[in-house]
Amino acid sequence: EAVVQEFGPARVGESFGPTWETCWFKVELSIPPAWAGREVHFVWESDGEGMVWRDAQPVQGLTKEGEKTSYILTKSLKESEPHSLTLYVELACNGLFGAGKGSMIAPPDPDRRVTLSKAELVVFNRDVYELLVDLEILLDMAQLLGEENQRSFQALYTANQMVNVCDVTDPSTFPAARGLAATIFSQRNGESQHTIHAMGHCHIDSAWLWPYEETIRKCARSWVTVVHLMEHNPELTFACSQGVGELGLTPVLWQAQQFEWVRSCYPGLYTRIQDFVAKGQFIPVGGTWVEMDGNLPSGESMVRQFLQGQRFFQEQFGQICSEFWLPDTFGYSAQLPQLMRGCGIQRFLTQKLSWNLVNSFPHHTFFWEGIDGSQVLTHFPPGDSYGMHGRVEEMLKTVKNNKDKGRVNHSAFLFGFGDGGGGPTQKMLDRMKRMSNTDGLPRVQISTPDQLFSVLEKESSQLCTWVGELFLELHNGTYTTQAQIKKGNRECERILHDVEVLSSLAVAQDTAFQYPASQLQQLWRLLLLNQFHDVLPGSCIQLVVEDALQYYTEIRRAGAQLQEEAVQSLCRDLLQPEACSTQSTLVLNTLSWERTEVISRPGPDGTETLALVTVPSMGYALVQEPFVPPQPVAVRKQEDGSITMENGVIAVCLDTMGRLTSLQLLDSGRESVPDGCYANQFALFDDVPLYWDAWDVMDYHLETRKPVTTLLKPLEITLAGGLRGSVRFSLQVGKSSTLTQEITLDAMCPYLCFLTQVEWKEAHKFLKVEFPVQVRSTNATYEIQFGHLQRPTHWNTSWDWARFEVWAHKWLDLSEHGFGVALLNDCKYGASAHRNILSLSL
């Protein structure tokens, strides 16, 4: 499509744009015959990311920020090689980290233009390059090994001799200078030296400061560069999980979704990748569909992440992953070890807990134990990064920083430009070749994830065990940021659950029913994509949010259609006009327990009417004459404007601002709200984090608490009782936001329901709702994936108060012996329980 366009002349110094546009350049090259025998490169530098195309195939990614600005045309120009050729350069008008206006994480500048600063045909002097790499390693050793280490002086004096021997105008002096360096590099280590397993990395966020569509090109630019490096470094292997990584070259790629994108959009490149997989050089690791958030997806969603990922790797590469790589997610649920083990994975790698703001995590290699006792061998690269550059300083840090010295003597080293892609460079590889076994430095070997974990397993007898969640003491705001994304995720998880339950029942009843497997897989993959660790947390640009919300809309639409088809098949006889009167209603229950609830159904005149119904678990009921509750809901307005509601199970009292002043369990007469306190109290906090605006809420925000007390519409009765009682009120929040809440109590229901609508127009503010309760416990319980977790309600230690804002799924509970209060939600994740106050972040 690009090559048939009409091209015009372009000059170095010209600018192109705006942001997210694509420009194509036709580059006609003519190599001078006088360059015979020389190494020739095509050099291209611009502010935008680029891709070199040759013979209709991508051959080299170009990223100035990723130190990839040249394409090797020939290592030694031969007379038989073409001297004239045409290349195409695809230029994306965005940088490696998008196009933030003023700072990297600022919203993109829509009018940014990228400048072409260099386009040249050059001779590359390989001998000079090798000399410079030698000198860099020696000078780093001299500077970093310390005055007490004789190797630092040996390196320093060797570098000095090289300068004396080398005449830069006389290439014949270069071999002697390089020989001096080789002598140092060939002096070997002792047997006890720490071994570093170098594994390349090219972490690519599936969406972050750029939209999903740009990620597809980032994958191609990064992976074609890796393949190109492998072709020039045949000893290299590549461990492939979800972004890209490599190792000397062992590139580490993960995210089956990214493979699928490349397979669809760049089939030629994908075929080359498959060839390297077959050769054992390109090694899939990771195991999930995308590098999902480690906290917020439901248990079923996490299972589907592994199911879709492992199935893809099995189908495409003939193997499943034995390692789970999740290096950049904002914390890790205590349920993950059990899920990993259930999906064939016993090894886990991350480094994100090195970002902890308060406490330094005490281990780099350990066993991680989940809530059921399942354990996985876990490794954090001691360099605390997945973007190393192969420098001496990084190798020494990896050894010095290792918190499990004496227990294990091997560790991972992930190198390559990441987050926005880019990956490893030839210089990184060449640095590490010089450090493979050099006295004074740790051993550096090109390795694979399996080799690393296999040796760690052999050394594991003295390892410690960490029980429970791996909580990241940072980015707590991601539990709440972008409320519509959080709501879409929870709703779509529920929709897909219901579709599968009803479709399974339908096919069990009628084998003619076609189970919608392919449609469900497509919808699940859309949902799983949106669970990527910068999308579901809300730490992405507006373009990504818009894409994500559109995907949720599609899941809702298609899910509703599939649900309707399943119900029509499952209940076909009951839905016939003659099978039931016009007064009957078919009610389905997709949960695994019998439910008695008040529902709303259309009446004979088209208006909504209420009915109290009982429906069996995973079943349905045909409701004709709804039964009458043993005690209807009573709603009464008091003289002071407060309103009481009672249904025989609980009794509540609300003041004119909608705050709960009393919540009683009638059987016991136990009061839940402490004297003088208000539950359902909205509170507004300042939200001004140190840097990561969409990610963080800092502990000092708690010092800025302001109760929301500006009443717009006082409490009024909207349903007077019977099957349902309800009241409504409105508040002003901050300077220009409004909040309207309807509080309902249904017959026979043991809980009070709060339907809350907020028109949010505040900046750098944080809205919560608080429920002080008359319960005393040192621990609160929070729902997580397929289970629950207890966290302290006190701040005795730094580990306790660092969890001032935590995540939960559908409920949190504070209980003592014989009594407790739970706070449930249908679309929120941020929460806290300090002392006796349950708080939900809105």
N, C-alpha and C positions, 0 to 999 in steps of 0.2 A: 504493500500500500504506500509505503514511504518513497520507495525508489522511483515510482512512476510520477512523482510530483515534479513540478517545474522548480528548479533551484536557481537562486540568485547569488551574486558574490557576497561573501562575508569577510570581515577583517578582524584581526586581533584588536581588542579594545572595545569592540561593540558589545552592547548589552541586549539581553533578550528576556522576555517575560510576557505577561505577569506571572505571579506565583501559581504553581501547579500546571502551567502550560508545558508543552513538549515541542522542542525544535529539533529538526533533523538537518544534519550537515553532510554533504557529499564531499569527501576528501580524496583528491586525486594526487597520488604520490609518484615521484620519479626519483629513484635512487641513483646517484652518480656512479658510473662504472669504476671510478677511482676508489670507491669504498669496498672493493673486493676484499674478502677475508675479514672484514670488520663486523662488529655487532651493531645492528641498526635498530633504533627504536623510533616509534611515532609518539611524540610527547603532546599531551593535551592538558591544559589547566584552565579550570573555570570555577565559578562559585557554585555551580550546579552539579548534580550527579550525572554521570554519563555512561554510555555503553558503546563499545566499538563492535560494529557488525562487519563481517567479511563473508562473502559468498552466501548471503542470506541467513547467516547464523551468528548468534552472539559469541564473541571471543574474549572480551576483556571489559571488566568494570572500571570506571574512572571516577575517583573521588579524591579531591585534593585533601579533604580532612582525614581521609583514610590512607594517605600516602600512596595512592595509586594513580599515577599521572602518566604512565607510559604503557605502550603495547609493543612487545618485542616482535619485530618483523622477521629478524633472522639472527641467529647467534654467530654466524660466520657467513657472510654473503658469498654465494657461489655464482659462477657464471650461468649455471643452468637455472637458477632461481629467477622468478619474474622481477624485473627492475622497475616496472611501472604497474601500479595496481590502484584499485579504487576501494576505499573504505567508506562506511557510513557511521556517523556518530549520532546517537540518540541522546539529546540533552534534556534532562528534567530540570525545570526552573524552580528547584528547591535544593537545599543543602542536605547534608547527611542527617541533620536534626531538624528538618522542616524549614520554617521561615519565620521564626518568632520575631516579633517586633520589639527590639530593645533588649530582650534576653531570650535564652533558649526556650524557656517554658512559658513565655508570653504568647498570647494569641497570634496566629500567623499574620504577617503583613501582606494583604492581598495584592499590593502593587509593587512588591519587591521584584527587582530585575537582577539577572545573573550576568556576569561579565566574562567574556572569553579573553583570558589573559595570556595564553600561550598556545600555539599550534605549530609544532616544529618537527622536522625530520632530522635526527641526530645520530652521531656515532657515540656509542656507550663504551667507555674505557673500563673494562672489567677488572684489569689489573689494579687500577687506581682505587676502584670500589673495594676490592678485597683488602688492599692495604689499609684503607680507612676503617673498615670493620675490625681488622686486627688491632689497630691503634686504639679504637674506641673501647674494646674489651680490656686491653692492658691498662689504659688510663683509669677505667672504672675500678679494676682490681686494685690499682695503686691508691686510689682515693678512698675506697670503701672497706678494704680489708683491715685497715687500722695500722697505726704505727707499731703496735706490739706484734704484728704478724710479718714474718720475714718475706712471705710471698708478695706483700704489697710493695716491698722495696725491689724484689726481683722483677716484678712487672714494671715498676717505674724505670729502673735502669735499662731494661730491655727496650721499652718504648723510646728512651733517650738514645740508645744505640741505633735503633731503627731510623730515627731522624738524622743521625750523623751519617749513616750508610747511604740513605736514600737521596739521590739527586733527582728532583722532580722533573728536570729537563732531560733526564737520561733513563728511559724505561729499562735499560739493561741492569740498573742497580736495584730494581724492585724485587727480584727473586731473593737476593741476599737479605733484604730487609724482612721479607715475609718468612724467610727461614728462621730468623731470630725469634719471631712470634711463634712459629710452629714448635720451636724447642720448648717454650714455656707451656704451650697448650698440650703438648704430648707428655708432660710430666704427670704421672697418674696419682689418683687418690688411693687412700687406704680402704680396707674392706668395710670399715664401720661408717663410711661417709653416707649422709642422707641422700636418697635417690628421689629426684623430681621427675614425675611423669608428665611430660609436656603434651598438652592436647590443645590444638587450635580451637578457636572459638570465633563465631561471627554472629553474636546475638542480634536477632532481628525481631523487633517488636511488631506484632501483626497489625497493630494500629497504635498510634500514640500522638506524635506531633505531626503526623501525616495520615491521610486516609487509607483505608484498606487497599484501594486500587494501587496506590504508590508502593505498598509493601510487596505486591507481586513483582514489580520491577526491581525493588531492592533485593529480593531473593535471587532473581536472575543475575543481577550485577555481581552480587557477592559470590554466588555459587559457581558462576562461570569462571571467576577469578581463581577460586579454589581448585577447580578442575584443571585450569591452565597451570597452576603451580604444581599440581600433582604430576602433570605430564612432563614438567621440567625437573621434578624431584621424585623419581620413580620409587625411592625407598620410603616415601611417605604414605601414611594411612590417614583415614578421615572418619572420625566418629560422628555420626549424624543423628541429631535428635530433633531439636525444635527451632533453633535459629540456625546458625552455622558455626561450626567451630572446627579447628583442625589442629593437628598435632604434627608438627614437624614434617610432614603434614598428617596430623590426625585430626581432621576437621570434625567438630562436634555439631551436628545438626539435630534439631528437634522440631516438633510441630508437624504432624501429618498434614494439617491444612496447608502449610506452605509447600510441601511436596506436591499436593494435589493442584495447587495453583500453577506451579512450574510444569507439571505434567500436562495441564490443559493449555497453557499459554506458550510454553517453550519446549515442544516435544523433542526437538533435536538435542537440547541441553539435557533433558531428562533421560534420554537414551544413553548419553555419555555417563551420567551419574549412575545409571543402572549397571553399566559396564564396570565401573569402579567398585560398585557393591559386589558384583560377581567375583572380582579379583581379590576381595577382602581388604581393599584400601579405604572404601567408603562405608563406614560402620554406623547403622542406625541405632540411636539410643533415645530415650525419652519416654515413649509409650503413650502419650496423650494426643488428642486431636489438636489442641493448642496449648500453649503454656498458660494454663488457666490461673485465675486467682485461687489462692490456697485456703481461703476462709469462707467466702460467700456462696459458692455453688452448693446446691443440695447434695445429699449423699448419692441420690440417683444420678444427678448430673455428673458427679465425679466418676461414678462407675461408667457412665457413657463416654466420658473423656477417654478413659483407658480402653474401653471396648472399641470405640471407633478408631483410636490411634493404633492399638495393637493389631486390630483386624487389617488396617491399611498396611502396616509394615509387613504383616504376614502375607497378604495378597501380592504386594508389589516387590518385596525383597526376600520372601521365603523364610522370614524369621521374626519372632517377637522380641521386644526389648527387655533386657534383664536389669537395666538401670533406669531410674526415674530422675530426670534432670529438670530442676525448677529453680534456676539460679536467681531470678529477679522478681519473685512474688512477695507480697507484703505480709508474710507470716504463713504458718503451716498448721492446719487443723490436726488435733490429736487423733482424728479418725484415719488420717492418711496411711499410717503403717498397715492397718488391717486391709484397707482397700488395695494398697500396693501388693501385699502378699496374695490377696485373692485374685490379682490380675497377673500373677507370674513374675513379680518384681520383688527382689530382696535387697536392693541397693538404692541409695538415694544420695544425690549431690545437690547442694545449693551453696550460696555464699552470702545470702541477703542479711542474715543476722549479724554480720559484721557492721551493718548500718545502725545497730542499736544505739539509741541516744543516751541511755542511762547506764545499763549494765553490760559489761563485756561477757559474751557467752563463753563458758569455761572450757569448751572442747572444740577441736577441729575434726577428730575422728572418734566416733562413739556409736553405741547402739541406741536407736530411738524406739521407744516403746509406746504403743497406742493404748487407747482406752480398754481394749480387750486383752492386752498382754502381747499382741503381735509385735515383733521386733524387726527392724531393718537396719543393716549396716549403713551408717551415714557418714559422709565426708564433706567438710567445708574446706576448699582450697585455702591453705594458711596464708597465701598472699592476699586474701580478702578481696579478690577481684576476678572478673571473667574477661578482662580486657588488658592483659599483660602484653608487653612488647618484646619480651625475650632479653631484657637487660640484666646485667650483673646485679644491680641494686634489687631487682625484683626476686632474683634467685636467693640472695642473702636474706631478704625479708621473709621469704617462704620458710626458710629453715629457722630463723630467729623467732618468728611469730608463732610457730607451731606449738600449741598448748598440750600436745600429747607426746612430747619428746620422751623417749624411753619406752613408751608403749608401742609405738609404730615408727618405722624409719622410712616411710614412703609417703608422698603426697602429690596432689594434682597441681598442675600449672596450666591455666587456660589463657591462651594468647590470641590476640587479634582485635581489630577495631570492632566495637559492638554497639548495641542498642539500635542504632540506625543502619546496621549492617557494615559492610566493608571487609571485615575478616582479616586474616593474616597477610603478611607481606614476605617477600623473599628475604629482606634484610632480617626480619625476626628469625627466620629459619637459619640464616647464615650465622647470626650471633650464637644461637644455641648449639650449632654444630661445633663451634670452638670451645664450648663448655661441656661437652659430653662426658669427659672424664679428666678434668684438669685439677691438679692439686691446689687446695685452697678454696675451691668452690664445690658446691654440691654436685653430685652426678646428675646430668640431665639426659634423659633418654626419650626418644620418640616412642610413645606408648599408645595404648588404647584403654578405654574405660574398663574393659574386662581384665586386662593385665593389672591395672591399678587395684581394682577391687579384689582380684584373686589373691594378690600378695597381702592386702590388708586383712582379708579373711584369715590367712595363715598366721598373721601377727595379732589376731584379735583377742587372745586369751586374757590380756590385761586391760581391755578397754572398759570404760565406764558406760553407764546406761542413763539416758535422760528420759524421764517418764512424763507424758502429757504433751501439750501443745508447744510448738516452737513459735513463741509470740514475738513479733517484731515491735520493738519499742520506738516506733516511728510510723508515720503515715496512717495514724488512727482515723483521720478524716475520710479516708477512702471507704469506710463503712457506711458513709452517709452522703457523700458528694454525688450529685446528679440523681435526684430522687426518682425521676421518671425511668431511668435505666434500672434502678433497683426494683421498682414496681414491675417493670416489664419482665425482668428475669423471674421474679417469684410467680407472676401470673402465668407465664409461658411454661414454667416447670409444672405448674398445676394442670394446665391444659393438656400437655403431652401425657401426663400421668393418666388423666381421665380418658383421653382418646385410646390409650393402650389397654386400660381396664375394660372399657366398653367394647373395643374391637376384639379383645381376647374372649370375652363372654359371648360375643356374637358368633365368632368362628367355632366356639365350642358347641353352641346350640345348633348352628347351621353350617355345615361344611361347604356349602355353596358360597358363603360369604368370603370375599377376597380380603384377607388381612392386608392393610395398607403399608406394607413393610418399606417399600422404596420411598413413599411420601413421608413416612415417619423418619426415615434416615435423613432425608433432606432437611426436614424441620429441626431435627435434633442437631444436625451439623450447623445450622444457622444459630441456634441457641448456644451451642458450645463455642462457636466463634465469638459471640458476644461476651463470653465469660473469660476472654483473654484478660491478662492482668493489668491492662491499662484501659480497658473498656468498661467491664462491670464495676471496677472501683471508681470510675468517673474521671480518671486522671488523663484525659485525652482532649483533643481540640474539638471545636464545635462540629466540624465536618464529620468526625467519627461518631459523635453523639447522634447526629441526624441519620447517619447510616444505620446505627444500632437501633434507633427507635423505629425506623422503617422495617427492619428485620423482625422486630417484635410484632409490628402490625401485620406482617405477612404470616407469622406463626399463629397469631390470634385468628386471622381470617381462615387460613387453611385448616387450622385445628378445629374451628367451629364446624366447618363443612364435614370433616372426617368424623367428628363426634355425632353429627346429625345422621350420617350414613350408617354408623354403627347402631345408633338407637333405632333407626327405621328397621334394620334387619333384626335386631334383638327383640324388639317389642312390636313386630309387625301386626300380629293378631290383635294386640291390645289397642293399637292405633286405628283400627278399622272403625268407621262411624257406627256400625251396628254393634260393636263390641262393648261400647260404653256410652253412658249418657253424656249429654253436653255439660253436666255438672261435675264429671269426674276429671281428675288430674293425674297424669303419670309422673311419679317422682322417683328419681334415681339417686342412689347413694354409692359413690365410688370409693368410700373409705372402708376400712376393715373392721368397723364396729357398728352396731345398731345405733341409729340416731333418732332422737325425738326433738323436733325443732319446729319453730314457727316459720312458715314460708309465705311468700307472696305469689298469688296466682291470678290469672285473669278471670273476672266474674262474667256472668251471662250478658251484662250490658257493656262489657269491654273495660270496665274499671278494675283496678287491682283490689283483690280482697286477701285477707290473711287466713291461714289455716294451720292448725297444729297437727303434725303428721309424725308417724313412726315408720321408718324404712329400715329393712334389714341390711346387714353388712354386705358390701359388694352386690347389692341387689336393687330391686325396685318395688314400688307399691302403687296400686291404683287407688287413689283417694277419692271417695265420693262424699261421705259424710264425715268431715273431720271431727275428732273427738274433742270434748270440752275439757279444759284443764281443771284439775281439782281445786285450784285457786287462781282466779284471774289476777291480772296485774292491776294494782290500785295506784293511781297517781293523784296526789293532793298538793295544792298550793297553800303555803302557810302565810300568815299575816305579814311576816317580814320579807316576803317575796321568794323565799326559798321553796324548793319543791321536793317532796318525798315520793319514792316509788318502792313498791313491795310486791313480791310474787309468791310468797310462801317459802321461798328458798333463801333469798337475800333481801335486805332492805337497805335503801340508800337515801342520803339527804344531800342535796346540791344547793349551794348558795346562788345568788343572782348572777355571779360571774361564771357559773358552771363548774365550780370547784367542789369536790367531794369533801364534805365535812363529816360524813359517817358512811361506813360500809359494814353491815353486820351480816354474819352468817346466823340465820334465825334458829337453826336446831340447837346451836351451842350458846347463842347470845353473844358470841365473841365479836368485839369491835375491832375493825382492821385499821382505822385511821386514828393516829394518836391525838390526844386532846390538844387543841390549839393549832393543829396542822391542817394543811389543805392538800388533798390529792387531786390529780388532774390539774396540777399547777403548771402553766406554761412559763418558761424562763428563757430569756434572751442573753446570749453571751457575746463578747467581742471575739472575733476569730481572725487574728493577725499572726500567722505563723512566721517562723524565722525565714523560710525561703519557699518550701514546696507548698504553694498556696492551695491547690486543689487536693493535695495529698494529706496535709498535716492539720492537726489541731493540737496546740501545745498545752501542757498542764496549767500554765498561768491563765488560760482562758477561764478557769474556774473562779478566779478572783474577781471577775467582771460580771457576775450574775446579777440580772435585773428581772424581777418577776413581771410578767405581762399583766397589767391591771387596767388598761384603758378599754372600757366597755363601749362597744358600738350598739349592740342590741342586747338587752338583758334577757335572762333566762325566761323562756315561755314554753308552755305545754303545746306539743304538736300532735300527740296521740294520747287520748285521755285514759287508756287502759283497756282491759279485756285481755286479748291475746298479746297485745304489745302496748307499752307506754313509752313515750319519747318526749324529749325536750330539746330546745335549740337555743343557741346564743352566738354572738359574734364579738370578736375582740380586735383591736388594732394592735399590730405587732411592729415595733420599731417605728420608723418615720412614715412608711407608706405601704406596709403590707397589712393584709387582713386575714383573719382566721374565723371560720364558721364551723361549729361542731354540733352534731346531733347525737344525743346520748339516748340509747334505747335499752329497755329491759323487757325481755320476752317471758311469756308464761313458762314455768318449770325450768327456766334457764339459770344455771349457777354463776353466770358472769354478766357483767355490764359491758355494753358495746359502745365504742366511741367512733363515730364516723366523722373524720376531720378533713376539712378542705382549707388549704392555705394558698392565698395569692401572694407569692413570695417576690418581693422587689428590693430586698436588702442586699448590701454588699459587705463582706467581711463580718457577717453576723452568723450566729449559730443558735438555732431554736431547738429546745428540748421540752419534754413534758415529764413532770416528776410525780412520783407516788410515794410519799412517806407512809410506812406501814408499821403497825404495832406488833412487830415480830423481831426477835433477837436471834441472830445467827452469825457466826464468824465466816460463813461461806454462803454464797449464792450459787444457784444452779442455772446453767444456760444450755439451751438446746444447740447441739451441733449436728453434723451429718450422722444419721443412724445412731444417735445417742445423746449424751449430755456430759457436761463438764462443770466442775466446781471451781470457782475462783474466790479469793478472800474478799470480804467486805471491809477489811481494815487496811491501813497503809503502814504496817509495822516495819517493813523492809523496803529497800529501793526497788526490789523485784515486784513488791505489791503496788507501790504508788505509781510505778511506771505503767501499770495497767489501769490508769484512771479512766480510759475510754476503751471499751472492748467490743467484740462482735458477738452476736447471737443470731440464731435463726428465728423460729416462730415464737419462742417464749423465753422468759427468764423468771426465776422463782426464788422467793426467800421463805424458808420454812424452818420452824422449830418443831419439837415433838408434838404431834397431834394437830398442828395448825400451820397454815401457810397462805401466802398470797402470790399469785402468778400474774405477770403482765404479758399479754399475747399481742401479736401484730400480724398483718398480712402482707407487708411490703417493706419493712425496716430491718436494719442490721446493726447499727450502732447502738450501744447500750452501756449502762454502768449500774452497779449496786454498791453504794458506799454507806457504811453503817446501816441504817434502816430505810434508806431512800432508793427506790427503784426508779431509774431514769431511762427514757427512750429518746434517742436522737432523731429529730425530724428533718 
